[in-house]
């Protein structure tokens, strides 16, 4: 649950967070009375995670995907208390930003580097990829740049269509709201007219009574 507001949806967990949670539960079962050294425990979890295969990690990745869907669903229905601004919800159906030429290059060469240097950390792999890109000739970079340009063009068309759809939907809501407001105003005017008619009738009755008194 979110801090401050007990009704706020719990934040989504990553696959690694689910793995650590499982490790903690296993440790509690094996050593229920033992105290946990968190820095040492975290280090062991990190080392174990690095040695796990993709198949072993798959279970935790599925858990993270399910939790992400749960979080998105709950956030759509969440209304923050007055005085708090609701965090802008990112629509999962919105077109995703296209990758850059360098990112496409990294996607291709990252598995090769990991295969050749399995002991390298994420930061070292990224550093090596940056060096490789900088040393790549301009003509060799062209296929990645062309692909990135095509993906960017597609994204711009998709995002324009997505925004246009959003405006149409938003426009419908505005029209509906305006019609509702107009109807309410007309009803109020009708009520005012009825009240005026009643006042006129009362005045006429009073005049008739005055005439009778005069007679």
Residue frames as a rotation matrix with the C-alpha (Angstrom) as fourth column:
UNK 1
0.571 0.821 0.000 0.00
0.821 -0.571 0.000 0.00
0.000 0.000 -1.000 0.00
UNK 2
0.065 -0.569 0.820 1.18
0.486 -0.700 -0.524 3.53
0.872 0.432 0.231 -0.73
UNK 3
-0.615 -0.370 -0.696 2.59
0.789 -0.280 -0.547 5.70
0.007 -0.886 0.464 2.00
UNK 4
-0.946 0.289 -0.148 0.08
-0.253 -0.941 -0.226 8.26
-0.204 -0.177 0.963 3.27
UNK 5
-0.067 0.959 -0.277 -2.93
-0.998 -0.062 0.026 6.82
0.008 0.278 0.961 1.46
UNK 6
-0.460 -0.136 0.878 -3.86
-0.422 0.903 -0.081 3.26
-0.781 -0.407 -0.473 2.53
UNK 7
0.545 0.768 0.337 -6.06
-0.005 0.405 -0.914 2.88
-0.839 0.496 0.225 -0.57
UNK 8
0.364 -0.473 -0.802 -3.23
-0.904 -0.388 -0.181 3.61
-0.226 0.791 -0.569 -3.01
UNK 9
0.970 0.031 -0.240 -2.23
-0.117 0.928 -0.353 0.49
0.211 0.371 0.904 -5.02
UNK 10
0.517 -0.833 0.199 0.98
0.039 0.256 0.966 -1.27
-0.855 -0.491 0.165 -4.02
UNK 11
0.218 -0.531 -0.819 3.82
-0.884 -0.463 0.065 -0.56
-0.414 0.710 -0.570 -6.43
UNK 12
0.921 0.129 -0.367 4.71
-0.315 0.800 -0.510 -3.16
0.227 0.586 0.778 -9.07
UNK 13
0.458 -0.767 0.449 7.57
-0.355 0.305 0.884 -5.56
-0.815 -0.564 -0.133 -8.34
UNK 14
0.130 -0.525 -0.841 10.39
-0.983 0.045 -0.180 -6.57
0.133 0.850 -0.510 -10.69
UNK 15
0.687 0.068 -0.724 11.33
-0.189 0.978 -0.088 -10.18
0.702 0.197 0.685 -11.44
UNK 16
-0.364 -0.908 -0.207 14.44
0.115 0.177 -0.977 -9.78
0.924 -0.380 0.041 -9.26
UNK 17
-0.511 0.259 0.820 12.33
-0.808 -0.469 -0.356 -8.43
0.293 -0.844 0.449 -6.36
UNK 18
0.634 0.771 -0.063 10.14
-0.730 0.624 0.280 -11.55
0.255 -0.132 0.958 -6.55
UNK 19
0.353 -0.609 -0.710 13.27
0.125 0.783 -0.609 -13.69
0.927 0.127 0.353 -6.56
UNK 20
-0.680 -0.626 0.383 14.65
-0.233 -0.310 -0.922 -11.95
0.695 -0.716 0.065 -3.43
UNK 21
-0.052 0.772 0.634 11.26
-0.987 -0.138 0.087 -12.32
0.155 -0.621 0.768 -1.73
UNK 22
0.776 0.305 -0.552 11.31
-0.326 0.943 0.062 -16.07
0.539 0.132 0.832 -2.48
UNK 23
-0.125 -0.926 -0.357 14.88
0.173 0.334 -0.927 -16.36
0.977 -0.177 0.119 -1.15
UNK 24
-0.607 -0.061 0.792 13.85
-0.655 -0.526 -0.542 -14.57
0.450 -0.848 0.280 2.06
UNK 25
0.429 0.871 0.240 10.90
-0.889 0.359 0.284 -16.94
0.161 -0.335 0.928 2.54
UNK 26
0.605 -0.300 -0.737 13.15
0.019 0.931 -0.364 -19.99
0.796 0.206 0.569 1.96
UNK 27
-0.486 -0.863 0.139 15.70
-0.035 -0.140 -0.990 -18.65
0.873 -0.486 0.038 4.46
UNK 28
-0.277 0.486 0.829 12.94
-0.927 -0.361 -0.099 -18.08
0.251 -0.796 0.551 7.07
UNK 29
0.754 0.608 -0.249 11.72
-0.555 0.793 0.252 -21.68
0.351 -0.051 0.935 6.70
UNK 30
0.370 -0.709 -0.600 15.24
0.307 0.703 -0.642 -23.13
0.877 0.053 0.478 7.04
UNK 31
-0.654 -0.642 -0.399 16.37
0.637 -0.184 -0.748 -20.76
0.407 -0.744 0.530 9.81
UNK 32
0.295 0.924 0.243 13.24
0.606 -0.377 0.700 -19.43
0.738 -0.060 -0.672 11.58
UNK 33
0.823 0.033 -0.567 15.13
0.537 -0.371 0.758 -18.11
-0.186 -0.928 -0.323 14.60
UNK 34
-0.173 -0.984 0.048 18.27
0.931 -0.147 0.335 -16.82
-0.323 0.103 0.941 12.85
UNK 35
0.453 0.236 -0.860 18.76
0.077 -0.971 -0.225 -13.10
-0.888 0.036 -0.458 12.33
UNK 36
0.575 -0.163 0.801 19.48
0.814 0.214 -0.541 -11.96
-0.083 0.963 0.256 8.75
UNK 37
-0.251 -0.697 -0.672 22.45
0.280 -0.717 0.639 -9.81
-0.927 -0.028 0.375 7.74
UNK 38
0.655 0.755 -0.031 20.74
0.181 -0.197 -0.963 -7.90
-0.734 0.625 -0.266 4.93
UNK 39
0.404 -0.559 -0.724 23.85
-0.846 -0.530 -0.062 -6.70
-0.349 0.637 -0.687 3.07
UNK 40
-0.683 -0.659 0.314 25.30
-0.533 0.744 0.403 -10.23
-0.499 0.108 -0.860 3.05
UNK 41
-0.162 0.741 0.652 21.92
0.344 0.662 -0.666 -11.73
-0.925 0.117 -0.362 2.15
UNK 42
0.722 0.440 -0.535 21.46
-0.249 -0.556 -0.793 -9.25
-0.646 0.705 -0.292 -0.74
UNK 43
-0.087 -0.873 -0.480 24.94
-0.937 -0.091 0.336 -10.03
-0.337 0.479 -0.810 -2.04
UNK 44
-0.727 -0.151 0.669 24.22
-0.106 0.989 0.108 -13.79
-0.678 0.007 -0.735 -2.03
UNK 45
0.291 0.927 0.236 20.90
0.309 0.143 -0.940 -13.23
-0.905 0.347 -0.245 -3.82
UNK 46
0.584 -0.136 -0.801 22.61
-0.648 -0.672 -0.358 -11.09
-0.489 0.728 -0.480 -6.46
UNK 47
-0.505 -0.859 -0.087 25.30
-0.783 0.413 0.465 -13.74
-0.363 0.303 -0.881 -7.07
UNK 48
-0.532 0.388 0.753 22.71
0.225 0.922 -0.315 -16.52
-0.816 0.002 -0.577 -7.29
UNK 49
0.540 0.793 -0.282 20.58
0.005 -0.339 -0.941 -14.47
-0.842 0.506 -0.187 -9.72
UNK 50
0.186 -0.578 -0.795 23.56
-0.898 -0.428 0.101 -13.97
-0.399 0.695 -0.598 -12.05
UNK 51
-0.801 -0.578 0.154 24.20
-0.498 0.787 0.365 -17.73
-0.332 0.216 -0.918 -12.29
UNK 52
-0.137 0.850 0.508 20.56
0.049 0.518 -0.854 -18.61
-0.989 -0.092 -0.113 -13.02
UNK 53
-0.829 -0.085 0.553 19.46
0.527 0.213 0.823 -19.63
-0.188 0.973 -0.131 -16.51
UNK 54
-0.831 0.557 -0.015 16.77
-0.503 -0.738 0.449 -17.77
0.239 0.381 0.893 -18.48
UNK 55
-0.232 0.751 -0.619 14.45
0.080 0.648 0.757 -20.73
0.970 0.126 -0.210 -17.89
UNK 56
-0.374 0.009 -0.927 14.92
0.897 0.255 -0.360 -20.46
0.234 -0.967 -0.103 -14.11
UNK 57
-0.928 -0.022 -0.372 14.34
0.141 -0.945 -0.296 -16.69
-0.345 -0.327 0.880 -14.23
UNK 58
-0.771 0.632 0.085 11.22
0.035 -0.091 0.995 -17.18
0.636 0.770 0.048 -16.38
UNK 59
-0.133 0.723 -0.678 9.04
0.891 0.387 0.238 -18.04
0.435 -0.573 -0.695 -13.38
UNK 60
-0.265 -0.054 -0.963 9.89
0.729 -0.665 -0.163 -14.73
-0.631 -0.745 0.216 -11.68
UNK 61
-0.987 -0.089 -0.136 9.50
-0.028 -0.731 0.682 -12.77
-0.160 0.677 0.719 -14.94
UNK 62
-0.481 0.876 -0.042 5.97
0.423 0.273 0.864 -14.18
0.768 0.398 -0.502 -15.30
UNK 63
0.010 0.430 -0.903 5.21
0.998 -0.065 -0.020 -13.11
-0.068 -0.900 -0.430 -11.73
UNK 64
-0.652 -0.348 -0.673 6.49
0.352 -0.926 0.137 -9.59
-0.671 -0.148 0.726 -12.51
UNK 65
-0.929 0.346 0.135 4.34
0.028 -0.297 0.955 -9.38
0.370 0.890 0.266 -15.68
UNK 66
-0.132 0.922 -0.363 1.23
0.750 0.332 0.572 -10.46
0.648 -0.197 -0.735 -13.75
UNK 67
-0.073 0.038 -0.997 2.01
0.896 -0.437 -0.083 -7.93
-0.439 -0.899 -0.002 -11.01
UNK 68
-0.934 -0.295 -0.201 2.49
0.160 -0.850 0.501 -5.16
-0.319 0.436 0.842 -13.60
UNK 69
-0.611 0.780 0.137 -0.98
0.232 0.010 0.973 -5.89
0.757 0.626 -0.187 -15.04
UNK 70
0.082 0.606 -0.791 -2.45
0.965 0.149 0.214 -5.87
0.247 -0.781 -0.573 -11.52
UNK 71
-0.442 -0.373 -0.816 -0.80
0.638 -0.770 0.006 -2.50
-0.630 -0.518 0.578 -10.80
UNK 72
-0.995 0.049 0.091 -1.96
0.040 -0.631 0.774 -0.92
0.095 0.774 0.626 -14.09
UNK 73
-0.290 0.951 -0.113 -5.54
0.519 0.255 0.816 -2.12
0.804 0.178 -0.567 -13.51
UNK 74
0.132 0.311 -0.941 -5.60
0.988 -0.113 0.102 -0.80
-0.075 -0.944 -0.323 -9.92
UNK 75
-0.689 -0.484 -0.539 -4.05
0.462 -0.867 0.188 2.56
-0.558 -0.120 0.821 -10.89
UNK 76
-0.799 0.470 0.376 -6.75
0.231 -0.337 0.913 3.10
0.555 0.816 0.161 -13.54
UNK 77
0.193 0.957 -0.215 -9.41
0.537 0.080 0.840 2.82
0.821 -0.278 -0.499 -10.85
UNK 78
-0.190 -0.353 -0.916 -7.47
0.980 -0.132 -0.152 4.69
-0.067 -0.926 0.371 -8.16
UNK 79
0.489 0.353 0.798 -8.70
0.360 -0.915 0.184 8.14
0.794 0.198 -0.575 -7.19
UNK 80
-0.551 -0.777 -0.306 -6.19
0.618 -0.133 -0.775 10.09
0.561 -0.616 0.553 -5.04
UNK 81
0.124 0.603 -0.788 -7.47
0.952 -0.296 -0.077 12.03
-0.280 -0.741 -0.611 -2.02
UNK 82
0.851 0.240 0.468 -8.14
0.389 -0.886 -0.252 15.76
0.354 0.397 -0.847 -2.43
UNK 83
0.790 -0.613 -0.022 -4.98
-0.484 -0.646 0.590 17.82
-0.376 -0.455 -0.807 -2.30
UNK 84
-0.148 -0.833 0.534 -2.93
-0.042 0.545 0.838 15.08
-0.988 0.102 -0.115 -3.97
UNK 85
0.168 0.151 -0.974 -2.21
-0.950 -0.239 -0.200 15.01
-0.263 0.959 0.103 -7.66
UNK 86
0.772 0.153 0.617 -2.65
-0.047 0.982 -0.184 11.69
-0.633 0.113 0.765 -9.38
UNK 87
-0.321 -0.947 -0.015 0.56
-0.225 0.060 0.973 10.47
-0.920 0.315 -0.232 -10.98
UNK 88
0.105 0.359 -0.927 0.20
-0.965 -0.188 -0.182 10.56
-0.240 0.914 0.327 -14.74
UNK 89
0.319 0.099 0.943 -0.74
-0.128 0.990 -0.060 7.07
-0.939 -0.101 0.328 -15.80
UNK 90
-0.562 -0.586 -0.584 1.22
-0.706 -0.028 0.707 5.68
-0.431 0.810 -0.398 -18.71
UNK 91
0.538 0.840 -0.077 -1.13
-0.729 0.417 -0.542 4.03
-0.423 0.348 0.837 -21.17
UNK 92
-0.184 -0.645 0.742 0.20
-0.124 0.764 0.633 0.54
-0.975 0.024 -0.221 -22.04
UNK 93
0.411 0.436 0.800 -1.57
0.718 0.386 -0.579 0.82
-0.561 0.813 -0.155 -25.43
UNK 94
0.791 -0.170 -0.588 0.33
-0.346 -0.916 -0.201 3.97
-0.504 0.363 -0.784 -26.40
UNK 95
0.854 -0.512 -0.094 2.97
0.141 0.401 -0.905 3.50
0.501 0.760 0.415 -29.15
UNK 96
0.668 -0.678 -0.306 6.43
0.511 0.119 0.852 2.83
-0.541 -0.726 0.426 -27.73
UNK 97
0.625 -0.519 -0.583 9.31
-0.605 -0.794 0.060 5.16
-0.494 0.315 -0.810 -28.52
UNK 98
0.936 -0.262 -0.234 11.53
-0.010 0.646 -0.763 3.74
0.351 0.717 0.602 -31.26
UNK 99
0.596 -0.789 -0.149 15.08
0.527 0.245 0.814 2.55
-0.605 -0.564 0.562 -30.46
UNK 100
0.576 -0.502 -0.645 18.06
-0.648 -0.761 0.014 4.59
-0.498 0.410 -0.764 -31.65
UNK 101
0.629 -0.436 -0.643 20.67
-0.471 0.444 -0.762 3.25
0.618 0.783 0.074 -34.10
UNK 102
-0.448 -0.842 0.300 23.04
-0.730 0.150 -0.667 2.66
0.517 -0.518 -0.682 -31.15
UNK 103
-0.121 0.491 0.863 20.35
-0.827 0.431 -0.361 0.74
-0.549 -0.757 0.354 -29.25
UNK 104
0.863 0.428 -0.267 19.75
-0.500 0.651 -0.571 -1.53
-0.070 0.626 0.776 -32.28
UNK 105
0.176 -0.912 -0.369 23.51
-0.522 0.232 -0.821 -2.10
0.835 0.337 -0.436 -32.49
UNK 106
-0.521 -0.344 0.781 23.59
-0.852 0.152 -0.501 -2.99
0.054 -0.927 -0.372 -28.76
UNK 107
0.409 0.787 0.462 20.69
-0.759 0.575 -0.306 -5.44
-0.506 -0.226 0.832 -29.12
UNK 108
0.836 -0.122 -0.535 22.65
-0.359 0.617 -0.701 -7.30
0.415 0.778 0.472 -31.79
UNK 109
0.043 -0.973 -0.228 26.06
-0.229 0.213 -0.950 -7.36
0.972 0.093 -0.214 -30.10
UNK 110
0.070 0.010 0.998 25.15
-0.981 -0.182 0.070 -7.60
0.182 -0.983 -0.003 -26.39
UNK 111
0.903 0.301 0.307 24.53
-0.370 0.908 0.197 -11.42
-0.219 -0.291 0.931 -26.49
UNK 112
0.679 -0.713 -0.177 27.88
0.216 0.423 -0.880 -11.90
0.702 0.559 0.441 -28.29
UNK 113
-0.132 -0.737 0.663 29.80
-0.542 -0.506 -0.671 -9.93
0.830 -0.448 -0.333 -25.66
UNK 114
0.327 0.342 0.881 28.03
-0.939 0.219 0.264 -11.77
-0.103 -0.914 0.393 -22.83
UNK 115
0.996 0.056 -0.068 28.88
-0.070 0.974 -0.216 -15.09
0.054 0.220 0.974 -24.49
UNK 116
0.366 -0.931 -0.003 32.54
0.230 0.094 -0.969 -14.17
0.902 0.353 0.249 -24.91
UNK 117
-0.740 -0.597 0.311 32.86
-0.106 -0.353 -0.930 -12.51
0.664 -0.721 0.198 -21.45
UNK 118
0.085 0.888 -0.453 30.29
0.439 0.374 0.817 -14.14
0.894 -0.268 -0.358 -19.11
UNK 119
-0.119 -0.217 -0.969 31.85
0.993 -0.006 -0.121 -12.53
0.021 -0.976 0.216 -16.01
UNK 120
-0.855 -0.259 0.450 31.35
0.318 -0.946 0.061 -8.92
0.410 0.195 0.891 -17.18
UNK 121
-0.505 0.693 -0.514 28.93
0.493 -0.257 -0.831 -6.73
-0.708 -0.673 -0.212 -15.22
UNK 122
0.447 0.782 0.435 26.07
0.846 -0.213 -0.488 -4.84
-0.289 0.586 -0.757 -16.95
UNK 123
0.774 -0.189 -0.604 28.06
-0.122 -0.981 0.150 -1.60
-0.621 -0.042 -0.782 -16.69
UNK 124
-0.279 -0.960 0.034 31.17
-0.253 0.108 0.962 -3.15
-0.926 0.260 -0.272 -18.28
UNK 125
-0.270 0.289 0.919 29.10
0.824 0.563 0.065 -4.67
-0.498 0.775 -0.390 -21.10
UNK 126
0.780 0.625 -0.030 27.56
0.550 -0.706 -0.446 -1.23
-0.300 0.332 -0.894 -21.79
UNK 127
0.432 -0.724 -0.538 31.01
-0.371 -0.687 0.625 0.38
-0.822 -0.071 -0.565 -21.75
UNK 128
-0.512 -0.649 0.562 32.35
0.170 0.565 0.808 -2.20
-0.842 0.509 -0.179 -24.21
UNK 129
0.129 0.676 0.726 29.37
0.936 0.160 -0.315 -1.69
-0.329 0.720 -0.612 -26.53
UNK 130
0.858 0.163 -0.488 29.96
0.108 -0.984 -0.139 2.08
-0.503 0.066 -0.862 -26.46
UNK 131
-0.062 -0.974 -0.218 33.61
-0.387 -0.178 0.905 1.58
-0.920 0.141 -0.366 -27.43
UNK 132
-0.474 -0.060 0.878 32.61
0.601 0.707 0.372 -0.80
-0.643 0.705 -0.299 -30.25
UNK 133
0.558 0.782 0.277 30.06
0.769 -0.361 -0.528 1.71
-0.313 0.508 -0.803 -31.62
UNK 134
0.698 -0.346 -0.627 32.56
-0.250 -0.938 0.238 4.56
-0.671 -0.009 -0.742 -31.54
UNK 135
-0.374 -0.927 0.036 35.07
-0.371 0.185 0.910 2.43
-0.850 0.327 -0.413 -33.45
UNK 136
0.004 0.472 0.882 32.51
0.713 0.617 -0.333 1.34
-0.701 0.630 -0.334 -36.07
UNK 137
-0.917 -0.380 0.118 32.93
0.332 -0.569 0.752 3.00
-0.219 0.729 0.648 -39.49
UNK 138
-0.562 0.712 -0.421 30.18
-0.549 -0.702 -0.454 5.36
-0.618 -0.024 0.785 -40.69
UNK 139
-0.364 0.423 -0.830 29.18
-0.830 0.257 0.494 3.10
0.422 0.869 0.258 -43.62
UNK 140
-0.743 0.058 -0.667 28.86
0.228 0.959 -0.170 0.13
0.630 -0.278 -0.725 -41.21
UNK 141
-0.849 0.455 -0.269 26.59
0.157 -0.270 -0.950 2.21
-0.505 -0.849 0.158 -38.95
UNK 142
-0.790 0.501 -0.353 24.27
-0.608 -0.572 0.550 3.01
0.073 0.650 0.757 -41.89
UNK 143
-0.527 0.643 -0.556 22.06
0.156 0.716 0.680 -0.15
0.835 0.272 -0.478 -41.72
UNK 144
-0.470 0.311 -0.826 21.29
0.882 0.147 -0.447 0.62
-0.017 -0.939 -0.344 -38.04
UNK 145
-0.809 0.107 -0.577 20.67
0.017 -0.978 -0.206 4.30
-0.587 -0.177 0.790 -38.77
UNK 146
-0.780 0.541 -0.314 18.33
-0.436 -0.110 0.893 3.47
0.449 0.834 0.321 -41.69
UNK 147
-0.409 0.621 -0.669 16.38
0.578 0.743 0.336 0.98
0.706 -0.250 -0.663 -39.59
UNK 148
-0.572 0.127 -0.811 16.15
0.727 -0.379 -0.572 3.51
-0.380 -0.917 0.124 -36.72
UNK 149
-0.903 0.213 -0.373 14.91
-0.329 -0.902 0.280 6.21
-0.276 0.375 0.885 -39.14
UNK 150
-0.601 0.703 -0.381 12.18
-0.129 0.386 0.914 3.86
0.789 0.598 -0.141 -40.48
UNK 151
-0.330 0.440 -0.835 11.07
0.865 0.495 -0.081 2.94
0.377 -0.750 -0.544 -36.95
UNK 152
-0.765 -0.008 -0.644 11.01
0.364 -0.830 -0.422 6.65
-0.531 -0.558 0.638 -36.00
UNK 153
-0.864 0.452 -0.223 8.86
-0.454 -0.507 0.732 7.47
0.218 0.734 0.644 -39.04
UNK 154
-0.377 0.723 -0.579 6.43
0.309 0.688 0.657 4.66
0.873 0.069 -0.483 -38.13
UNK 155
-0.481 0.131 -0.867 6.33
0.874 0.000 -0.485 5.85
-0.063 -0.991 -0.114 -34.50
UNK 156
-0.925 0.090 -0.368 5.50
-0.065 -0.995 -0.080 9.42
-0.373 -0.050 0.926 -35.54
UNK 157
-0.609 0.745 -0.274 2.55
-0.404 0.006 0.915 8.16
0.682 0.668 0.298 -37.65
UNK 158
-0.270 0.474 -0.838 1.36
0.608 0.759 0.233 5.84
0.747 -0.446 -0.493 -34.87
UNK 159
-0.653 -0.036 -0.757 1.59
0.708 -0.384 -0.592 8.50
-0.269 -0.923 0.276 -32.14
UNK 160
-0.923 0.353 -0.153 -0.27
-0.384 -0.865 0.322 11.03
-0.019 0.356 0.934 -34.34
UNK 161
-0.350 0.814 -0.463 -3.08
-0.155 0.437 0.886 8.50
0.924 0.382 -0.027 -34.88
UNK 162
-0.340 0.143 -0.929 -3.09
0.832 0.507 -0.226 7.63
0.439 -0.850 -0.292 -31.17
UNK 163
-0.865 -0.030 -0.501 -3.32
0.316 -0.807 -0.498 11.29
-0.389 -0.589 0.708 -30.12
UNK 164
-0.775 0.617 -0.134 -6.03
-0.508 -0.483 0.714 11.97
0.376 0.621 0.687 -32.71
UNK 165
-0.229 0.678 -0.699 -8.07
0.330 0.729 0.599 9.08
0.916 -0.094 -0.390 -31.31
UNK 166
-0.537 -0.066 -0.841 -7.57
0.843 -0.055 -0.535 10.50
-0.011 -0.996 0.086 -27.82
UNK 167
-0.958 0.169 -0.230 -8.86
-0.164 -0.986 -0.041 13.91
-0.234 -0.002 0.972 -28.98
UNK 168
-0.510 0.810 -0.288 -11.93
-0.321 0.131 0.938 12.32
0.798 0.571 0.193 -30.61
UNK 169
-0.166 0.398 -0.902 -12.72
0.731 0.664 0.158 10.37
0.662 -0.633 -0.401 -27.42
UNK 170
-0.718 -0.187 -0.671 -12.06
0.632 -0.578 -0.515 13.49
-0.292 -0.794 0.533 -25.37
UNK 171
-0.925 0.380 -0.022 -14.26
-0.335 -0.785 0.520 15.54
0.180 0.489 0.854 -27.71
UNK 172
-0.274 0.848 -0.454 -17.14
0.176 0.509 0.843 13.11
0.945 0.151 -0.289 -27.28
UNK 173
-0.266 0.103 -0.958 -16.87
0.951 0.190 -0.244 13.49
0.157 -0.976 -0.149 -23.52
UNK 174
-0.925 -0.127 -0.359 -16.87
0.199 -0.965 -0.172 17.31
-0.324 -0.230 0.918 -23.81
UNK 175
-0.704 0.709 -0.051 -19.97
-0.356 -0.290 0.888 17.26
0.615 0.643 0.456 -26.07
UNK 176
-0.126 0.648 -0.751 -21.78
0.565 0.669 0.482 14.87
0.815 -0.363 -0.451 -23.70
UNK 177
-0.508 -0.158 -0.847 -20.89
0.842 -0.298 -0.450 17.11
-0.181 -0.941 0.285 -20.75
UNK 178
-0.985 0.123 -0.123 -22.10
-0.148 -0.963 0.224 20.23
-0.091 0.239 0.967 -22.60
UNK 179
-0.449 0.866 -0.221 -25.39
-0.121 0.187 0.975 18.53
0.886 0.464 0.021 -23.52
UNK 180
-0.140 0.339 -0.930 -25.90
0.872 0.487 0.047 17.45
0.469 -0.805 -0.364 -19.92
UNK 181
-0.754 -0.228 -0.616 -25.20
0.535 -0.758 -0.373 21.00
-0.382 -0.611 0.693 -18.71
UNK 182
-0.900 0.436 0.009 -27.60
-0.309 -0.653 0.692 22.45
0.307 0.620 0.722 -21.32
UNK 183
-0.233 0.833 -0.502 -30.37
0.307 0.553 0.775 20.02
0.923 0.026 -0.385 -20.31
UNK 184
-0.307 0.036 -0.951 -29.90
0.951 0.055 -0.305 20.92
0.041 -0.998 -0.051 -16.64
UNK 185
-0.948 -0.107 -0.300 -30.08
0.128 -0.990 -0.052 24.63
-0.292 -0.088 0.952 -17.48
UNK 186
-0.662 0.748 -0.045 -33.31
-0.262 -0.174 0.949 24.13
0.702 0.640 0.312 -19.46
UNK 187
-0.111 0.603 -0.790 -34.86
0.705 0.608 0.365 22.21
0.700 -0.516 -0.493 -16.56
UNK 188
-0.564 -0.186 -0.805 -33.94
0.765 -0.485 -0.423 25.03
-0.312 -0.854 0.416 -14.18
UNK 189
-0.976 0.206 -0.066 -35.48
-0.215 -0.879 0.427 27.61
0.030 0.431 0.902 -16.56
UNK 190
-0.372 0.878 -0.301 -38.71
0.103 0.361 0.927 25.56
0.922 0.314 -0.225 -16.76
UNK 191
-0.178 0.241 -0.954 -38.84
0.956 0.271 -0.110 25.49
0.232 -0.932 -0.278 -12.96
UNK 192
-0.856 -0.204 -0.476 -38.40
0.336 -0.918 -0.210 29.28
-0.394 -0.340 0.854 -12.85
UNK 193
-0.806 0.591 0.009 -41.24
-0.299 -0.421 0.856 29.73
0.510 0.688 0.517 -15.38
UNK 194
-0.156 0.754 -0.638 -43.54
0.559 0.600 0.572 27.49
0.815 -0.268 -0.515 -13.31
UNK 195
-0.406 -0.081 -0.910 -42.77
0.889 -0.265 -0.373 29.56
-0.211 -0.961 0.180 -10.21
UNK 196
-0.984 0.034 -0.173 -43.54
-0.074 -0.970 0.233 32.80
-0.160 0.242 0.957 -12.13
UNK 197
-0.517 0.845 -0.139 -46.89
-0.054 0.130 0.990 31.36
0.854 0.519 -0.022 -13.31
UNK 198
-0.099 0.442 -0.891 -47.77
0.892 0.436 0.117 30.44
0.440 -0.784 -0.438 -9.73
UNK 199
-0.724 -0.244 -0.645 -46.90
0.546 -0.774 -0.320 34.00
-0.421 -0.584 0.694 -8.58
UNK 200
-0.917 0.399 0.021 -49.15
-0.272 -0.661 0.699 35.49
0.293 0.635 0.715 -11.31
UNK 201
-0.241 0.861 -0.448 -52.04
0.348 0.507 0.788 33.23
0.906 0.034 -0.422 -10.28
UNK 202
-0.251 0.072 -0.965 -51.64
0.968 0.009 -0.251 34.29
-0.009 -0.997 -0.072 -6.63
UNK 203
-0.938 -0.145 -0.315 -51.64
0.150 -0.989 0.006 37.98
-0.312 -0.041 0.949 -7.63
UNK 204
-0.682 0.731 -0.011 -54.84
-0.197 -0.169 0.966 37.51
0.704 0.660 0.260 -9.68
UNK 205
-0.089 0.638 -0.765 -56.55
0.739 0.557 0.380 35.78
0.668 -0.531 -0.521 -6.74
UNK 206
-0.531 -0.194 -0.825 -55.55
0.772 -0.512 -0.377 38.65
-0.350 -0.837 0.422 -4.42
UNK 207
-0.984 0.172 -0.043 -56.96
-0.173 -0.872 0.458 41.21
0.041 0.458 0.888 -6.89
UNK 208
-0.375 0.893 -0.249 -60.28
0.133 0.317 0.939 39.30
0.917 0.319 -0.238 -7.09
UNK 209
-0.133 0.259 -0.957 -60.51
0.964 0.259 -0.064 39.28
0.232 -0.931 -0.284 -3.27
UNK 210
-0.842 -0.241 -0.483 -59.88
0.366 -0.913 -0.182 43.04
-0.397 -0.330 0.856 -3.18
UNK 211
-0.814 0.578 0.058 -62.70
-0.245 -0.433 0.868 43.58
0.526 0.692 0.494 -5.71
UNK 212
-0.121 0.788 -0.604 -65.10
0.568 0.554 0.609 41.52
0.814 -0.269 -0.515 -3.56
UNK 213
-0.399 -0.117 -0.909 -64.20
0.894 -0.268 -0.358 43.58
-0.202 -0.956 0.211 -0.50
UNK 214
-0.995 -0.013 -0.104 -64.94
-0.013 -0.967 0.253 46.82
-0.104 0.253 0.962 -2.40
UNK 215
-0.466 0.881 -0.086 -68.40
-0.044 0.074 0.996 45.55
0.884 0.468 0.004 -3.29
